[in-house]
């Protein structure tokens, strides 16, 4: 072998190629240095280049302790009070069993595909509602919309959703009060919670008798002390105390992330089913229960010719599943990468629909009992809204043996239903923000405390004397058209900008199986058209909110629309900001804005996943300039550009951290070919230099 002192050394040149290390973090590169060539033998030296680590390495994302924790969390969020009172009433009002036709149709062609899409989107990207929009940066404002909607949609509703706690604190007194009114003054019942109108007529009233003492208007809400939304008054200490207890329960359920909330849902998600089953068994034994169930399931197919039936079915599907709130994305982001999200979507949507349908038997068995007891038609006692839960049920329970025990069980069910929904809304906010700001991740306990305290302060408006007016206004505007608009933008962004083909490839990396043609067609065409229809209908059929005979003033309606549009405006505002902050011409700005962040090299070569920057064919990769070498004779294959892997751990499609595995493999092969081309170029150049 020749020593370095005797052999001439050619000018040094280098090429850079990718290198991988097991469990290595950050970009890696290997520098190949040609030292000399003699008698056809090349002497090279290789050096592993390690970039300077300026930022802290990302932390490993936590996952659910058990698969059942995730399923119970999703089911607990999707199944809320609306499943217990709204679906049975809509089914009865819109033709009984005939209502199941449009409901199941919309569930299959729109509800399940959208639910499946959100679960897959969160699980693949492993980030919250805002972080997943790295797949289409221009629509990241739609990811911030759930963070804006959830505190308003879930926070102020806590007093109403958890009103059972108020009744539970004095459960024996309300039951005796209702029974006393029934025995003395006929059947005028004044029983309400934070979301119930002031009066509800069950039968007739004795005009000569005094009115029944009302628990809600004077004993709990003090609604008689408020003249409207402009006269709220001060928070009631009784409701505020209940709200504090609820906030404490929420904090200790969320402060450690899914490790703690996954254990809480074992109680909060299963308790409602146990109570519903017990109430069903008791309701079936009551006289008149069969008549109520017969009215619930009566089929009137002529009602299907009315547009209102189809509109009610579409809106019920959208809101019963909970899509658009960012909760499903947040929950699924804590799944293992290889989790079968398709099976989860089918299970949870089926459980949600079966819960809504089966709760109708519970509701109408009691309605039939009340109708027979008072000798009135079922239509006189079957009313929409929270009154069905907070008026009819308490009165029915008051007539049963051991009424206080039944009341305790019933209001505990309401408490657990409310906690599940509130936990989901807060978790979507917490996950979305800590994924965007890593500093918050290291102080999750303090940040969770800040979120629940902010929710508490916001909810104080709803526990004042006129808090019911605030609740009604927010319930009407905060979670209506704005949520439907956000889901529409989400469907368009995934199906048309990111692309159904790429989205299906992502799902195949996770589950090992590509979605069928049915799901791809639903994502591409059916679901966006369905959502567009629902959004247009919700705007056209809009009616100003009201509470009983109280009509909200114009400034309150304007405030409500400002609340609704504030979240929807985040989409165009952020899109304009993104386009202004990117360099290049308008066409290049748009190309960068709609291209996933990990595919920016496609824009450099003139290719975009869904669109082409120009009509010219994609330019070939430019050769890497090698200093000190002359142009070799003949045609030399261009040397690929230096490739650096994104700062993520080594991943593989079959592993938990397999996100982008297939894409990384393709880039690795491209980098390897570049090294071979570089070596051939260096050989030719060195020969010319030696000659």
C-alpha positions as MATLAB code, in Angstrom:
seq = 'XXXXXXXXXXXXXXXXXXXXXXXXXXXXXXXXXXXXXXXXXXXXXXXXXXXXXXXXXXXXXXXXXXXXXXXXXXXXXXXXXXXXXXXXXXXXXXXXXXXXXXXXXXXXXXXXXXXXXXXXXXXXXXXXXXXXXXXXXXXXXXXXXXXXXXXXXXXXXXXXXXXXXXXXXXXXXXXXXXXXXXXXXXXXXXXXXXXXXXXXXXXXXXXXXXXXXXXXXXXXXXXXXXXXXXXXXXXXXXXXXXXXXXXXXXXXXXXXXXXXXXXXXXXXXXXXXXXXXXXXXXXXXXXXXXXXXXXXXXXXXXXXXXXXXXXXXXXXXXXXXXXXXXXXXXXXXXXXXXXXXXXXXXXXXXXXXXXXXXXXXXXXXXXXXXXXXXXXXXXXXXXXXXXXXXXXXXXXXXXXXXXXXXXXXXXXXXXXXXXXXXXXXXXXXXXXXXXXXXXXXXXXXXXXXXXXXXXXXXXXXXXXXXXXXXXXXXXXXXXXXXXXXXXXXXXXXXXXXXXXXXXXXXXXXXXXXXXXXXXXXXXXXXXXXXXXXXXXXXXXXXXXXXXXXXXXXXXXXXXXXXXXXXXXXXXXXXXXXXXXXXXXXXXXXXXXXXXXXXXXXXXXXXXXXXXXXXXXXXXXXXXXXXXXXXXXXXXXXXXXXXXXXXXXXXXXXXXXXXXXXXXXXXXXXXXXXXXXXXXXXXXXXXXXXXX';
ca = [
       0.000    0.000    0.000;
       1.157    3.469   -0.788;
       1.813    5.922    1.997;
       0.407    9.421    2.009;
       3.848   11.074    1.894;
       4.896    9.450   -1.371;
       1.693    9.485   -3.335;
       0.289   12.664   -4.803;
      -3.081   13.636   -3.471;
      -5.760   14.970   -5.804;
      -7.866   17.940   -4.855;
     -10.336   16.834   -2.290;
     -14.032   16.712   -3.094;
     -16.993   15.466   -1.218;
     -20.506   14.181   -1.678;
     -23.108   13.854    0.987;
     -25.410   10.881    1.392;
     -28.002    9.934    3.942;
     -27.250    7.599    6.746;
     -29.535    5.994    9.240;
     -28.969    4.939   12.764;
     -31.306    2.921   14.888;
     -33.349    5.194   17.122;
     -31.464    8.225   15.786;
     -33.024   11.626   16.100;
     -32.665   14.478   13.634;
     -31.069   14.624   10.176;
     -27.932   12.581    9.527;
     -25.483   12.768    6.623;
     -22.304   10.980    5.557;
     -19.492   12.953    3.851;
     -17.463   10.887    1.355;
     -14.015   12.418    0.708;
     -11.931   11.161   -2.257;
      -8.303   11.180   -1.163;
      -6.574    9.717   -4.244;
      -6.752    7.085   -6.952;
      -3.774    5.002   -8.096;
      -3.735    2.005  -10.441;
      -7.525    1.861  -10.407;
      -7.671    1.770   -6.608;
      -9.531    4.573   -4.870;
      -8.836    5.765   -1.356;
     -11.764    7.514    0.322;
     -12.622    8.666    3.773;
     -16.138    8.898    5.247;
     -17.285   11.111    8.087;
     -20.626   11.073    9.840;
     -21.950   14.614   10.002;
     -23.998   15.374   13.078;
     -25.912   18.645   12.946;
     -25.796   20.916   15.925;
     -28.644   20.194   18.273;
     -30.065   23.583   19.053;
     -33.540   22.553   20.112;
     -34.679   20.028   22.652;
     -35.588   16.682   21.188;
     -39.369   16.123   20.947;
     -40.905   14.052   23.689;
     -42.475   10.697   23.067;
     -46.254   11.041   22.770;
     -48.242    9.265   25.415;
     -50.821    6.676   24.454;
     -53.917    5.197   26.009;
     -53.195    2.598   28.666;
     -55.796    0.280   27.145;
     -57.777    0.222   23.952;
     -61.016    0.233   25.918;
     -60.039    3.583   27.489;
     -60.139    5.213   24.068;
     -63.424    3.607   23.071;
     -65.127    4.606   26.316;
     -63.814    8.171   25.997;
     -65.162    8.540   22.465;
     -68.487    6.921   23.335;
     -68.799    9.035   26.474;
     -68.255   12.228   24.482;
     -70.561   11.313   21.604;
     -73.393   10.082   23.853;
     -74.775   13.052   25.788;
     -78.097   14.402   26.969;
     -79.259   15.060   23.396;
     -79.229   11.314   22.737;
     -81.554   10.822   25.694;
     -84.137   13.482   24.900;
     -83.737   14.823   21.337;
     -83.599   11.681   19.190;
     -86.682   10.029   20.767;
     -88.695   13.208   20.326;
     -87.579   13.670   16.699;
     -88.420   10.054   15.958;
     -91.906   10.477   17.436;
     -92.513   13.830   15.706;
     -91.318   12.767   12.251;
     -93.268    9.611   11.604;
     -91.985    7.199   14.231;
     -90.125    4.311   12.629;
     -90.181    6.107    9.285;
     -87.718    8.635   10.688;
     -85.138    5.862   10.883;
     -84.964    5.759    7.074;
     -83.369    9.218    6.544;
     -81.472    8.969    9.823;
     -79.758    5.685    8.964;
     -79.181    6.813    5.376;
     -77.379    9.980    6.456;
     -75.521    8.065    9.146;
     -74.094    5.608    6.601;
     -73.241    8.016    3.764;
     -72.061   10.969    5.841;
     -71.882   10.393    9.595;
     -69.700    7.297    9.631;
     -67.317    8.492    6.848;
     -66.734   11.820    8.625;
     -66.255   10.065   11.960;
     -63.793    7.624   10.344;
     -61.951   10.508    8.661;
     -61.384   12.397   11.918;
     -60.163    9.302   13.763;
     -57.713    8.443   10.966;
     -56.554   12.056   10.641;
     -55.673   12.353   14.312;
     -54.106    8.911   14.620;
     -51.835    9.283   11.581;
     -50.560   12.781   12.363;
     -50.529   12.231   16.146;
     -51.397   15.840   16.838;
     -54.381   17.890   17.917;
     -56.951   19.736   15.823;
     -54.536   22.515   14.815;
     -51.406   20.423   14.254;
     -52.997   17.990   11.794;
     -53.337   20.765    9.234;
     -49.688   20.444    8.340;
     -51.208   18.377    5.535;
     -52.630   21.615    4.084;
     -51.129   24.673    5.804;
     -53.515   27.176    4.247;
     -56.427   25.621    6.177;
     -54.759   25.651    9.578;
     -57.240   28.299   10.675;
     -59.888   25.598   10.590;
     -57.813   23.704   13.137;
     -57.871   26.696   15.443;
     -61.650   26.947   15.153;
     -62.381   24.032   17.561;
     -60.033   25.654   20.083;
     -62.176   28.754   19.761;
     -65.550   26.981   19.808;
     -65.054   24.435   22.585;
     -64.715   26.865   25.520;
     -67.902   28.622   24.408;
     -69.809   25.511   23.391;
     -68.917   23.325   26.390;
     -67.939   25.745   29.146;
     -71.105   27.803   29.526;
     -73.224   24.666   29.102;
     -71.760   23.073   32.226;
     -74.430   24.419   34.561;
     -77.165   23.060   32.299;
     -75.499   19.758   31.512;
     -74.672   19.189   35.161;
     -77.881   20.565   36.570;
     -78.535   17.129   37.998;
     -76.014   17.980   40.691;
     -78.243   20.807   41.872;
     -81.273   18.566   42.044;
     -79.246   15.813   43.670;
     -78.263   18.133   46.523;
     -81.904   18.537   47.507;
     -83.505   15.584   45.847;
     -85.971   14.716   48.590;
     -87.462   18.218   48.740;
     -88.276   18.482   44.999;
     -89.884   15.060   44.947;
     -92.132   15.898   47.909;
     -92.970   19.290   46.388;
     -94.143   17.753   43.132;
     -96.133   15.081   44.919;
     -97.775   17.717   47.103;
     -98.747   19.770   44.059;
    -100.255   16.705   42.406;
    -102.353   15.908   45.459;
    -103.560   19.414   46.183;
    -103.880   21.572   43.078;
    -104.311   19.380   40.056;
    -101.533   18.809   37.515;
     -99.798   22.069   36.978;
     -96.123   21.322   37.481;
     -93.453   23.985   37.668;
     -90.221   22.083   37.631;
     -87.175   23.329   35.783;
     -83.441   23.291   35.625;
     -81.013   25.726   34.062;
     -82.316   24.811   30.620;
     -86.082   24.371   31.107;
     -88.879   26.846   30.377;
     -90.607   28.288   33.383;
     -93.906   26.432   33.000;
     -94.973   23.058   31.733;
     -98.555   21.846   31.673;
     -99.066   18.156   32.253;
    -102.815   18.258   32.568;
    -105.293   20.690   33.942;
    -104.959   23.326   36.616;
    -107.459   24.103   39.326;
    -107.959   27.847   38.818;
    -109.097   28.290   42.388;
    -106.006   26.754   43.924;
    -102.697   28.490   44.473;
     -99.820   27.881   42.129;
     -97.301   25.159   42.905;
     -94.040   26.320   44.497;
     -91.476   26.280   41.734;
     -88.074   24.866   42.467;
     -86.369   26.433   39.470;
     -87.792   29.939   39.220;
     -87.476   30.873   42.889;
     -85.629   28.147   44.760;
     -82.689   27.554   42.404;
     -82.519   29.950   39.461;
     -84.230   33.020   40.927;
     -85.342   33.794   37.400;
     -88.054   36.115   38.701;
     -85.300   38.523   39.782;
     -84.081   38.997   36.177;
     -85.960   40.859   33.453;
     -83.862   39.608   30.546;
     -80.346   39.165   29.234;
     -79.558   42.801   30.042;
     -80.373   42.173   33.711;
     -78.323   39.130   34.705;
     -77.709   39.898   38.345;
     -75.087   38.191   40.477;
     -74.129   34.488   40.493;
     -76.203   32.338   42.838;
     -74.016   30.779   45.513;
     -75.860   27.438   45.350;
     -75.253   26.979   41.624;
     -71.743   28.391   41.946;
     -70.931   25.804   44.615;
     -72.119   23.022   42.337;
     -70.079   24.495   39.495;
     -66.953   24.554   41.673;
     -67.434   20.878   42.491;
     -67.803   20.049   38.810;
     -64.681   22.054   37.904;
     -62.675   20.215   40.562;
     -63.836   16.862   39.174;
     -62.876   17.933   35.668;
     -59.428   19.129   36.674;
     -58.434   15.931   38.431;
     -59.812   13.961   35.496;
     -57.658   15.825   32.965;
     -54.517   17.027   34.723;
     -52.419   13.951   33.838;
     -53.765   13.552   30.315;
     -55.258   10.356   28.984;
     -53.682    8.352   31.783;
     -56.221    9.796   34.236;
     -59.158   10.566   31.948;
     -58.958    7.022   30.586;
     -59.693    5.719   34.083;
     -62.486    8.192   34.851;
     -64.506    7.184   31.792;
     -64.831    3.669   33.174;
     -67.394    5.207   35.531;
     -68.748    8.210   33.641;
     -69.255    6.370   30.325;
     -70.733    3.152   31.733;
     -72.963    4.603   34.464;
     -75.556    6.054   32.018;
     -76.070    2.648   30.412;
     -76.604    0.968   33.754;
     -79.121    3.628   34.772;
     -80.933    3.542   31.421;
     -81.215   -0.227   31.667;
     -82.637    0.018   35.198;
     -85.107    2.715   34.121;
     -86.121    0.630   31.103;
     -86.899   -2.374   33.292;
     -88.920   -0.181   35.630;
     -90.672    1.665   32.809;
     -91.819   -1.511   31.069;
     -93.655   -2.564   34.214;
     -95.677    0.679   34.403;
     -99.247    0.862   33.107;
     -99.494    2.585   29.748;
     -95.880    1.827   28.813;
     -96.940   -0.277   25.819;
     -99.029    2.582   24.448;
     -96.060    4.916   24.728;
     -93.711    2.527   22.933;
     -96.347    1.946   20.244;
     -96.532    5.697   19.663;
     -92.728    5.869   19.510;
     -92.476    3.185   16.826;
     -95.604    4.022   14.832;
     -94.686    4.216   11.141;
     -95.982    6.985    8.920;
     -94.096    6.865    5.634;
     -96.090    9.808    4.279;
     -93.983   12.057    6.503;
     -90.944   11.226    4.363;
     -92.351   13.519    1.685;
     -91.778   16.496    3.989;
     -88.418   18.252    3.783;
     -88.402   18.994    7.522;
     -88.033   15.285    8.283;
     -84.878   15.005    6.210;
     -83.476   18.225    7.644;
     -84.040   16.997   11.214;
     -82.339   13.699   10.388;
     -79.311   15.422    8.833;
     -78.777   17.820   11.728;
     -79.242   15.061   14.295;
     -76.558   12.931   12.607;
     -74.085   15.831   12.552;
     -74.448   16.828   16.176;
     -74.991   13.417   17.760;
     -71.597   12.110   16.601;
     -69.638   15.160   17.752;
     -67.626   15.718   14.554;
     -66.127   19.151   14.061;
     -65.317   19.860   17.715;
     -61.736   18.567   17.446;
     -62.386   16.041   20.207;
     -62.207   12.950   17.996;
     -58.920   14.150   16.481;
     -57.463   14.816   19.937;
     -58.540   11.449   21.360;
     -57.323    9.432   18.356;
     -53.940   11.214   18.374;
     -53.104    9.249   21.537;
     -53.731    5.897   19.841;
     -50.962    3.572   18.794;
     -49.999    4.083   15.177;
     -51.106    0.598   14.106;
     -54.499    0.844   15.805;
     -57.442   -0.200   13.630;
     -59.283    3.133   13.459;
     -61.763    1.748   10.915;
     -63.083   -0.763   13.416;
     -63.220    1.924   16.104;
     -65.307    4.185   13.844;
     -67.805    1.436   13.087;
     -68.111    0.410   16.747;
     -68.533    3.887   18.216;
     -71.011    5.160   15.605;
     -73.071    1.991   15.972;
     -73.113    2.309   19.768;
     -74.114    5.961   19.465;
     -77.060    5.183   17.188;
     -78.196    2.205   19.250;
     -78.055    4.324   22.411;
     -80.227    6.998   20.833;
     -82.727    4.431   19.603;
     -82.883    2.401   22.805;
     -83.270    5.503   24.982;
     -86.528    6.112   23.152;
     -87.999    3.006   24.780;
     -87.070    4.393   28.195;
     -88.488    7.833   27.457;
     -91.767    6.722   25.895;
     -92.461    4.021   28.431;
     -92.613    6.793   31.039;
     -94.500    9.115   28.683;
     -97.118    6.436   28.108;
     -97.406    5.962   31.846;
     -97.863    9.691   32.451;
    -100.390   10.013   29.614;
    -102.523    7.180   30.988;
    -102.241    8.423   34.543;
    -103.510   11.887   33.572;
    -105.892   10.667   30.828;
    -104.320   12.888   28.186;
    -102.879   12.082   24.717;
     -99.184   11.274   24.538;
     -98.688   14.304   22.313;
     -99.547   16.534   25.272;
     -96.689   15.191   27.374;
     -94.117   14.482   24.628;
     -92.256   17.776   24.400;
     -88.889   18.603   22.853;
     -85.921   19.936   24.753;
     -84.565   19.560   28.262;
     -88.101   19.728   29.669;
     -88.468   16.081   28.749;
     -85.619   15.238   31.116;
     -85.995   17.791   33.876;
     -89.809   17.918   34.047;
     -91.415   14.682   32.850;
     -88.885   12.320   34.397;
     -88.869   13.955   37.853;
     -92.662   13.937   37.935;
     -92.789   10.308   36.859;
     -90.193    9.357   39.466;
     -92.188   11.206   42.126;
     -95.073    8.771   41.663;
     -92.944    5.637   42.069;
     -92.130    3.778   45.278;
     -88.719    4.753   46.662;
     -88.915    7.913   44.588;
     -85.914    9.527   46.289;
     -83.688    6.565   45.448;
     -84.799    6.618   41.813;
     -84.180   10.364   41.682;
     -80.624    9.941   42.990;
     -79.883    7.310   40.351;
     -81.399    9.404   37.572;
     -79.581   12.629   38.396;
     -76.260   10.799   38.796;
     -76.761    9.645   35.202;
     -77.213   13.262   34.110;
     -74.076   14.239   36.000;
     -71.935   11.562   34.321;
     -73.318   12.398   30.871;
     -72.349   16.038   31.346;
     -68.869   15.293   32.681;
     -68.039   13.108   29.666;
     -68.977   15.823   27.201;
     -67.155   18.524   29.157;
     -64.013   16.375   29.428;
     -63.953   15.892   25.667;
     -64.338   19.598   24.938;
     -61.574   20.604   27.341;
     -59.226   17.859   26.167;
     -59.497   19.076   22.576;
     -58.381   22.559   23.678;
     -55.555   21.278   25.883;
     -54.212   18.825   23.297;
     -54.411   21.328   20.451;
     -52.456   23.992   22.311;
     -49.776   21.815   23.902;
     -49.044   20.280   20.492;
     -48.517   23.746   19.056;
     -46.442   25.031   21.976;
     -44.073   22.451   23.449;
     -43.466   24.616   26.493;
     -47.030   23.924   27.607;
     -46.429   20.192   27.314;
     -43.830   20.322   30.082;
     -46.300   22.141   32.343;
     -49.519   20.336   31.499;
     -50.821   20.382   35.087;
     -50.584   24.175   35.331;
     -51.987   24.691   31.846;
     -54.929   22.393   32.598;
     -55.589   24.397   35.746;
     -55.611   27.584   33.676;
     -58.116   26.097   31.202;
     -60.549   24.884   33.861;
     -60.329   28.201   35.726;
     -61.064   30.093   32.510;
     -64.007   27.766   31.911;
     -65.225   28.404   35.443;
     -65.110   32.180   34.980;
     -66.926   31.909   31.655;
     -69.591   29.681   33.189;
     -70.340   32.160   35.962;
     -72.514   34.108   33.516;
     -74.792   31.077   33.313;
     -75.343   30.727   37.075;
     -76.638   34.253   37.575;
     -80.308   35.128   37.994;
     -80.626   35.562   34.236;
     -78.094   32.899   33.319;
     -80.681   30.921   31.405;
     -80.752   33.697   28.806;
     -76.974   33.514   28.336;
     -77.151   29.754   28.018;
     -79.948   29.941   25.442;
     -78.040   32.482   23.351;
     -74.791   30.489   23.356;
     -76.562   27.203   22.739;
     -78.267   28.719   19.696;
     -75.215   30.368   18.092;
     -71.967   28.837   19.391;
     -72.409   25.234   18.235;
     -74.651   25.485   15.204;
     -73.740   26.715   11.753;
     -70.129   27.407   12.744;
     -69.531   23.720   13.567;
     -71.128   22.545   10.317;
     -69.032   25.056    8.349;
     -65.860   23.767   10.004;
     -66.656   20.151    9.152;
     -67.320   21.166    5.535;
     -63.914   22.861    5.272;
     -62.307   19.818    6.905;
     -63.865   17.435    4.368;
     -62.800   19.618    1.439;
     -59.263   20.016    2.783;
     -58.703   16.293    3.269;
     -60.478   15.018    0.160;
     -59.531   17.666   -2.410;
     -56.342   19.400   -1.249;
     -54.539   16.615    0.584;
     -56.129   14.048   -1.686;
     -58.189   10.931   -1.087;
     -55.459    8.785   -2.633;
     -52.767   10.001   -0.250;
     -55.178    9.838    2.691;
     -55.976    6.227    1.771;
     -52.247    5.448    1.591;
     -51.841    6.889    5.084;
     -54.603    4.634    6.398;
     -52.996    1.636    4.698;
     -49.743    2.371    6.532;
     -51.624    2.272    9.834;
     -54.082   -0.583    9.344;
     -52.419   -2.519    6.539;
     -55.526   -2.228    4.383;
     -56.575    0.480    1.970;
     -60.099    1.913    2.415;
     -62.630    0.534   -0.014;
     -64.055    2.459   -2.939;
     -67.189    3.228   -0.939;
     -65.312    5.230    1.700;
     -63.255    7.073   -0.907;
     -66.369    8.106   -2.824;
     -68.045    9.281    0.363;
     -65.026   11.390    1.336;
     -64.628   12.825   -2.150;
     -68.202   13.609   -3.141;
     -71.010   12.479   -0.840;
     -69.884   13.938    2.495;
     -68.967   17.415    1.138;
     -72.286   17.652   -0.711;
     -74.169   16.511    2.372;
     -72.435   19.075    4.576;
     -72.998   21.841    2.049;
     -76.692   20.971    2.049;
     -76.901   21.072    5.849;
     -75.013   24.391    6.072;
     -77.287   26.048    3.516;
     -80.403   24.676    5.198;
     -79.246   25.836    8.639;
     -78.774   29.380    7.312;
     -82.034   29.486    5.342;
     -84.146   28.068    8.178;
     -82.542   30.215   10.872;
     -84.899   31.522   13.535;
     -83.923   34.021   16.256;
     -83.608   32.414   19.690;
     -86.252   32.823   22.347;
     -86.877   31.551   25.849;
     -90.528   30.880   26.448;
     -92.310   34.181   25.803;
     -89.086   36.186   26.126;
     -87.730   37.526   22.833;
     -84.060   38.489   22.706;
     -83.252   42.094   21.746;
     -81.518   42.932   18.484;
     -78.166   43.599   20.122;
     -78.227   40.099   21.649;
     -78.858   38.527   18.237;
     -76.026   40.619   16.778;
     -73.763   39.424   19.579;
     -74.742   35.848   18.830;
     -73.889   36.194   15.149;
     -70.572   37.804   16.114;
     -69.820   34.765   18.257;
     -70.694   32.390   15.412;
     -68.750   34.250   12.716;
     -65.697   34.789   14.924;
     -64.791   31.120   14.654;
     -65.716   30.794   10.969;
     -63.652   33.866   10.079;
     -60.493   32.176   11.365;
     -60.332   30.119    8.156;
     -60.095   32.990    5.613;
     -58.082   35.212    7.959;
     -55.357   32.612    8.481;
     -55.381   31.702    4.777;
     -54.714   35.347    3.876;
     -51.957   35.547    6.480;
     -50.335   32.372    5.159;
     -50.331   33.594    1.569;
     -48.850   36.937    2.560;
     -46.077   35.377    4.650;
     -44.825   32.986    1.939;
     -42.227   34.096   -0.640;
     -42.557   33.989   -4.407;
     -45.292   34.768   -6.882;
     -48.966   34.186   -6.143;
     -48.856   30.829   -7.918;
     -45.835   29.745   -5.900;
     -47.431   30.997   -2.674;
     -50.533   28.935   -3.378;
     -48.429   25.898   -4.213;
     -46.572   26.093   -0.907;
     -49.790   26.781    1.004;
     -51.643   23.680   -0.210;
     -48.684   21.286   -0.112;
     -48.010   19.234    3.043;
     -45.056   20.586    4.946;
     -43.042   17.370    4.543;
     -43.482   17.509    0.743;
     -42.065   20.955    0.079;
     -39.504   19.492   -2.333;
     -42.377   18.820   -4.725;
     -42.949   22.542   -5.069;
     -39.261   23.119   -5.807;
     -39.468   20.676   -8.718;
     -42.711   22.200  -10.025;
     -44.955   19.411   -8.789;
     -47.762   19.702   -6.283;
     -49.707   16.698   -5.044;
     -53.044   17.798   -6.467;
     -51.992   20.566   -8.846;
     -49.020   21.554  -11.039;
     -47.367   24.918  -10.585;
     -46.898   25.344  -14.368;
     -47.755   23.478  -17.532;
     -44.088   22.688  -18.227;
     -42.838   19.222  -17.279;
     -41.063   18.829  -13.990;
     -37.440   19.888  -14.150;
     -34.762   17.292  -13.596;
     -32.777   17.537  -10.366;
     -29.897   19.945  -10.721;
     -26.393   18.498  -10.307;
     -24.577   19.332   -7.126;
     -21.586   21.588   -7.781;
     -18.288   19.975   -6.812;
     -15.518   22.471   -6.190;
     -12.041   21.880   -7.624;
     -13.141   19.435  -10.346;
     -13.355   19.963  -14.070;
     -16.374   18.961  -16.125;
     -15.911   15.232  -16.880;
     -16.117   14.131  -20.474;
     -19.280   12.485  -21.653;
     -22.725   12.582  -20.099;
     -22.696   12.135  -16.364;
     -25.862   11.409  -14.410;
     -26.719   14.348  -12.180;
     -25.913   14.071   -8.542;
     -29.004   14.231   -6.359;
     -29.337   17.097   -3.996;
     -28.352   16.719   -0.428;
     -31.149   14.967    1.433;
     -31.833   15.466    5.086;
     -34.429   13.637    7.024;
     -36.948   15.643    9.074;
     -36.224   15.789   12.759;
     -38.159   12.719   13.776;
     -37.092    9.299   14.997;
     -36.590    6.488   12.528;
     -39.982    5.146   11.599;
     -41.407    2.189    9.782;
     -44.962    1.420    8.631;
     -45.140   -1.616   10.910;
     -44.087    0.213   14.064;
     -45.914    2.525   16.408;
     -43.847    5.461   15.136;
     -44.415    4.522   11.514;
     -45.864    7.802   10.345;
     -44.551    8.774    6.941;
     -42.657    5.501    6.771;
     -43.324    4.831    3.109;
     -42.404    8.382    2.179;
     -39.140    8.209    4.121;
     -38.266    4.930    2.423;
     -38.689    6.513   -1.005;
     -36.469    9.441   -0.049;
     -33.853    7.064    1.330;
     -33.722    5.169   -1.965;
     -33.410    8.463   -3.818;
     -30.535    9.500   -1.570;
     -28.754    6.165   -2.118;
     -28.956    6.604   -5.874;
     -27.498   10.070   -5.426;
     -24.495    8.647   -3.574;
     -23.829    6.174   -6.388;
     -24.023    8.945   -8.976;
     -21.715   11.103   -6.890;
     -19.132    8.350   -6.566;
     -19.159    7.790  -10.337;
     -18.741   11.515  -10.925;
     -15.831   11.674   -8.482;
     -14.132    8.723  -10.162;
     -14.270   10.405  -13.579;
     -13.112   13.716  -12.190;
     -10.204   12.201  -10.318;
      -9.028   10.322  -13.395;
      -8.917   13.573  -15.371;
      -7.045   15.271  -12.559;
      -4.452   12.508  -12.312;
      -3.925   12.513  -16.083;
];
